[in-house]
């Protein structure tokens, strides 16, 4: 098996010129000072290729974490590349549990196929995560996923994720080989979507239809996904990373893609010759022990070099990243250790021409830009067409609703749906003559409203302990209930982004929210242990991004509504409902 992988590059799409540009400062500061004591041997690759797979060298296997030991004991990609999933699917759970090797298969290695065993709260059932570059999907794909989850009854449902992606729930192992075949038939894959792999490439949800877009991100996110998975055949050069890794391509001034929380973000910019390409941010991530914003790599690449650059960054991380404490193995820890200039030089020497241009001063993202609301009806750049953003409450959706969305997208649009990182859905390419009829559809009138209440429209929640074994508290139903009750107490004049996450892994991205709620346990006034949250305040998105900080710890969930109402009044200009009614 060859580990090399080539890709055909698309011609860079044309770009629209913004009225003004945001110029980066002339000097980009290093994240950490360049270490003069760095031992040259530290830059020796810690992995090597054996029989088509990349493995950790013997001399670097001391003090590694349990997940690394599992990878060494048995290559996870063999479950896909060599058909191991078929044998596993034919085993009973009792037989699987009788061996540590097969038990590790279902609890760890199957994540390389996008399958997450919910041992704690959903024993014998799996969540399956798809790859959906740029969040673009079709009615046929949506119907297929609906057909998969429908057979699992109350256990079967789907979620729109904070990476523009689908996750389906309730899957049982004997069905997996058939499901994987079905995914291929509709042009989907779940490959390399979990554990130490590259997550779904995120792009502008309005790509190609946005009157104000800088660049259509779809060609780039598609190429990234094709490279990462070798066109869904499995790319073993990037499947043994020290931890997970996120990538996005920025296409709008709104920064819908949240570049500052990605390991690699492509920021549109033109170089001194006026050639279109991207400046690069690296290292953004969330974890229980540390959250870090991405920093400039001080590098610019042409549109043709999007994939070679991604490959070079991934190989730098794969080759040099540490594999001890899992809380200290994300890519930013490597950047910290090496210093940004050494890290950049390691990326540079892995580029095809062994060279990287310095960052361009002509960023195309306008710094002073008010982020748009993409829910509701909006005109497209295409004459006579509009897109409609609809609200999916905390991203949860059932099989019948997916079928209805597929029908609606076919009947009123072009059979396409777009997922957003706020867990909502956009229906594009609607002829303006059909808008009135679309807005009267029962699904949009009753549940998936294009015009939700002001606090509901930006509400985000992770899976929570209904399905996730790591979550400390229930999130989705509680987020909806608390928000509904808060709305009865206060009125707000503009959206306030509230995010819920069930545990410190922060899948709900509470640090980028105006108000974030992170699950924990505490004791109430009677000394009883109850579900609670740590409250975060002050997260900002856009060009003026900033991570929120802890405002108050251990607030019992049962006491949360008045606390949130008070926060909205004090920090976000909310007005108490009773006062508003008196004023009226």
N, C-alpha and C positions, 0 to 999 in steps of 0.2 A: 504494500500500500504506500503510495506516495504522499508525503506530507505537504508538498507544494500545492499552491492554489492560485490560479490566475483569474482575472475578471476583466470583462470588456467594459471600458468606461464610456459613459454617455457623454454627448456633447453638452457642455454647461448650458443651462437654460438662460434665456435673456432675463435681465433684471430691470425692475422699475427704479427710477432714481428718486430718492426721497428729497424733500425740500431742503433739508439741512442735515448735516452729519455730525456725529459725536466723535471728536478726535481724542484718541488715547494720549495720555501724557508721554513725553518723549522717552523717558526712562521707565522701564518696568521693574519694580523692586523684586528682589529675590524673596521667596518665602522664608528661606533659612539661609544663614551665611554659608558660604562655600567652605567646606571643611578642608583645612590644609593637612589634617592627620588621616585622611581617607586612605586606607590601605589599598594598593592597586588590585590585590586579589579580591577585594570586595566587589569588583566589577566583572569577575569571572561568572559566567552563567551557572546557575545552580541546577538546571535541568538539562536533560539530553534526550535525543530521539532514539527510541528502541522499538523496532518492529512497527513503525508507523505511528507510535504514540509518544508523547512527551512525558518523561518521568523524572522525579527528583533524584539527583545523583546520590550515591551511597554516602559520600562524605558530608552531606547536608541533612542527614536523616535523624540527627540527635535533637531532641527537644521539640520535635514537630507536634502539631496538634492532632487529635484523634481523627479528624476528617482527612488529613493528609495520609495517615496510616491506612485508612480505608481505601484511598485512591491507589496507594502502593500495593496493597494486598490484591486488588483486582481492579483493572482499568474500567471505569464506569461506562465509557463509550462503547465497550464491547457489547453491552446490552442492546445497543442499536446497530453498531457496525457489523457485528458478527451474529446477530439474531438471538442473543441471550434472552431478550424479552419474551420470545415465544415459549421457551422452556419454562421460564418463571411463571408465565401466565397459566400454565397447565398444572402448576403445583397448588396443593391446598395450603391455606394459611397455616395449618398445623405443621405441615412439612417445612414450610418456609421458616417458621419460628424455631424449628428444632436445630437449625444451623446458624451460627453467627454470620457466616458468609452471606447466606440468602436473606437473613434478617437485615443485614446492612444493605443488601440490594434494595429492599423495598423502602427502607427508612432513609437511605442516603443516595445510593447510586442512581436510582430511578429519577432523581431530580435532574439528571443530565438529559432525560427525555421529557422534562417538564411535568413529572408526576410527583406529587407531594402526598405522602401517606399521613393521614390525620389520626395518628395512633391515640392521642389523648382524648379527643372529643368525637372521633368519627372512625373508630377502628375498622379496618378492612376497606375503607373508602379513600379515594384519592381526589385531590384537586389537580386539575390539568391546566397548565398555563400555556397559552399559545404564543407564537411570534406573529406580530401584526404591525409591520413597519409603518410609522406615521399614523397609526390608528385607522388605516383605511381598510374597510372590509366590504363584502358584497352580500346581496340578499341570499344568494345560494349558500355562501359560507355560514351566514346567520341561521338559515333553516337547518343546515346540517348540525350545527352545534345544538340547536333546539331539539333536534331528534335524538341526540345523544343523551341530554339531561332528562328528557321527558320520561324515559324508561325507569329513572331512579326515584320517581315519586317525590315525596317531601325532601328527600336527600339531594335531589337534583335541582340546581339553579346555576345562574351565571352572574359574574360580577364584572363591571367595567373597572379597570384598575387605574392607579395613578401613573401608569406608564402607557396610557392609550391602548390598553390590551384587554383581551378576554381571559378570564379564568372560569372554567366550568367545574362543577362540584358533583360529588356522588359517585364518581367513576369507580368501578370494581375491576380488579386486575385481569380476570379472564376475558374481559371485553377489550382490553387495551390493544392487542394486535389488530383487531378489526377497526377500532377507532382510528388508529394510526393510518391504516389504508384509506379510510374515508377522508381523513384530513388531506392526504396527498391528492385525492380525486378532486377536491374543491380548491386546491392550491394553498393549503395551510400546513403549518408544521408546529410541533411543540418542542422540537429539538433544541437543546442547549439553552433552555430558558430558566434553569434553576441552578442552584449551588454556584460553583466557581466558574461561571460562564458570563458572557456578555448578555445583558438584558435587552429588552425590546428597544430598537432605535426610535427615539421620539422626534417628531417634527411638527411643523405648523399645522394645526387641525384644519386651517383654511387654505392649505397649499393648493395653488392652481386656480382658486376661485376668489381670492382675496384682492379687492381693488387696491389695497395698500401694501401688498406683500413686497418684500425685497427680492426674494428668490423662492422658486417652487422647491420645497424640500423633499418631495417624494422621490425624485431620481436618486438622491443621495441616501436617504434612509433605506430605499430598496436595495441599493448597491451594498450598503453596510450589512443588511440582513443576509443578502446573498453570500457575501464574503464570510461572515461569521459562521454560517451553517454550511458553506460550500453548496449553495443551492439546495438545501435541505438534505444533503447526503452525509453531512458530518465533517466539520473542519477540525481535525485533531490538533492543529497547531495552536489553537486558542481555547482548548477545553480544559487545560490544567493550569488555571490561574490561581494565585494565592487566595483570592476571594472573588465575590461578584464584582461586576464592572458595568457602569452605565454610560450611554452615549446619546447625544442629541445634536440635531442640526437646526440652527436658528433661521427662520424665514420671515419673521415679522418684527416690527418695532415693539410689539406687545410682549415679546419673550414668553409666549404661552408655553414654551418648552422647558422653562426653568433651568437655564444653563448653569447657574451657580451651584446646583446640587448634583451635577453629573461629573463622572470621572473624566470625560472628554466632551467638550462642547465646541462646535464649529460656529464661529461668529462671522457673519458675512463682512467682507472688507475688500477694498481694491488696493493693489500695491502701487508703487510709484509710477509704473508704466501704465496704470489704469486697468490692469488685468483683474478680473474678478476672482475671488478666492475666499479664504477664511483665516482669520486669526483664531488662536486656540486657547481655550481655558482647560485646565487639568486639575483633578484631585478632589472635586466636590463629593461629599458623601455624608450619610447619617449612620450612626451606630449607637448602641446603648452607652458607650463610654465617651464618645466624641462625635461632634458634628463639625464639619469644616466646609467652608465655601471654596469653590474652585478658584484657582489663581492663574494669571497669564503665564503661558509657556514662553512668551516673547518669540513667537514663530507665526509665520504666514505660509499657507500652502495654496496652490492653485486648485481650482475645482477638479482638475484631472488627478490630483494627488490625495484626494479624500481617503481612498482606500489604502494606498501605501503608508500614509501617515497613521491611520488607525492601526494597521498591522505593526508598524514600528513601535507605537506606544504600547500596544498589547504585548509584544515580544519583550520589550524592556521590563515591563511589569512581571511577565511570566518568568523571565530569566533571573531577575534580581530581587524580586519581592521576597520578604521573609515569610516563613510558614510556621511560626510558633504560636503565640497567643492570638487566637482568632480576632480578638478585639483590636489588634494592632497590625493587621495584615492588609487593610485596604490600601489603595495606591498612594494616598496622601502620606501615609507613614513612610513609604519609600522615598517620596519627594522630600519629606522632612529630613530623612537620614542623609540623603545624597546632597541636598541643596538643589535648587531649581536649575542652576547652570549645568551641574554634572548630569542631572536627570535629562536635561535638554540635549546634552552632548551624546548621551546614550541612545536617545531617540534618533538623533541625527545620523549616527553611524549605522543605524538599521534602516535608513531610507535608501532607496535604490541608487541615488547619486551621492550618498553620504553627505548630504548638505541640506540645511534648512535656512530659508530666509528669515530675517528678523521680522517681528510683528509690523504690520502696516499701521500708519497713523490715521488712515482713512477708514475707520469703522463705518459701516452703512446703517447701523442701528441708531435711530434718533434717541438721544438720552431723555429729552423732555417729551415724553409721549404718554398720553393717558390711556391706560389699558382698556381695551374695549370689552363690552359684554357681548358674548357670542351666542347667548340664548335669545330666542325670539326670531323674528323674520328680518333678514338683511339682504340687500342686493349684492349679487356677485359681479365680478368684472365682466362676465359674459352678458351681453344685452338680453333683457327679457327674462333672466333667470334669477332666482333667489335661493338662499339656503335658510333652513330653519333649525335652530339649536333647541333641543328639547331636554328637559330636566329629568334625569333618572335618579330618584331619591336614593342617596348614598350608594349609587352604582348597582344596586341589586335588581335582577331581572329574572323572570320565569320563562319557561319554554313557550307558552302560548303568547306571551308578550313579544318574544323574539320573532315568532312567526308573523305576528301582526306588524312589527317594524319592517320585516322583510317585504311583506305585502305592500305596505305604505310606500316604501322606497321604490318599489317597482311601479306602482300605480301613479305616483306623483313625481317621482324623480327619475334617476338613471339606474336604480338598483344598487346604489352605493350608500354606505353609512360611514361616518367618521366618529371615532371615539376620542374623547378629550382626557387630559390628565386630571381634570376636575370630576371625572366619573360621569360625564354626560355624553350625549350623542348628537351629532349634526346630520341632518338629511340635506344633501346638496342637490343642485341642478333641478330645481323645481320651476316649471314654467309659471310665470306670475299669474296666468289665468286660472291656475289650479290651487292657488294659495288659500282662498276662502274655503274651498271644499276640504283641503287638508286640515285646516285648523278646526274643522267641525268633526273630525274623526274621534270616535269615542275614547280611544286610547290616549289621545292628546288632551281631551277635555277632562278625563277622569283621573289620570295618574301621571302621565309623562308630559306635563304642561310646558309649553314654550315660555310661559310667563309665571314662574313660581314666585312665591313670596320672597322678599328681599334677602332674608337670612337663609332661606332654603337653597337659593340658587347657587351659592358657593360652598355649601356644606359638603364635607368629605369625611368618609369613615373607612377604616380598614375592616378586615373580615371580622375581627373580634372573636371571643371565645365560643361563639356558636359552632364554629368549625375549626378554628386555629388553636393548636395545643400550646402555643407560646403566649397567646393573649391572656392577660390577667382578668380583663373585664369584657362584658358584652358591649359592643360599640354601635352597630348599625341601628337597631331599633331604639336604643337609648339616645343616640344623636338626634334622631327624628323627634322623639318624645320631648326631650329637653328643649329643642329649638321651638317646637310648637308651643310649649308652655311659656317660654321666654317671650315669644311674640305676643302672647296675651297680656304680658306685663308692660312691655315697652315697644315703642316704634322707632325705627332707624330710618335715616334719610338716604343712606347709601349702603352698598353691600359691605358686610363684614365677613371676612373669610374665616370660618370656624372648621378646624380639622380635628378628628378623633383618631387616636391610635391605641390599640389594646395593650401595648407593652413598650418597653424602651427601644425595641428594634425600629420603631417609628415608621412603619409602612404607610401610615396615614400622614406622614410629613408634617407633624405639628409645628416644627421649627420655622416653616415658611408661612404659617397662618397668622392672621391678625390675632386670633385667640386659638390656642391649641390645648387639647385635653389628652394627657397620656395616662393610661390605666395603671393603677397601683392598688394596694390594699392598705387600709388604715383602721383605726379604732374610732368608733363614734363616741358620743357623749356618755354612753352607758358602758363603754369598754368593749363592746362587741366588734369583732373584725368584720369589716364591710368593704364592698367595692368602692373605689375612690379614684380621683384623678389628680395629677399634678397639672396646674394650669400654666401655660406659656403665653406670653404677650409680646407683640412687637415684630413679628416676622414680616418682612417685606419682599415683594417680588418685583421684577422689572429691572431696569438699569440701576436703580437705587436699592439693590437687594440687600437684605440683612436678615440674619437668623434671629428668631425670637429667643427670649430668655425666661427662666422660671419666674412666675409671678407669685404663685402660692402653691404649697405642697399639701398633698393628702386631704383634699376636700371630698367628703363622702358624696357619692353620686346622688343620694337622696336629698342632699342639701344644696345641690348645684344650681337650681333654677334662679333663686334670688341672687346668688353670687354672680352669675353670668349677667343678669339684668343690671346689677350695680356696675359691673365692668363696662357694659355698653353705655350706660349713662355717663360714667366718669371719663372714659377714654374715647368714646366713639360718637358722642353727641346724641345719644338716644334720648327720647322723651318718654316719661312714664305715661301709660295709657290714660289713667284717671285724670292727670293734669291736662293732657291733650283734649280730653272730652270736655273738661271744664272750660278750657280756652275757647273751644268751638262754640 
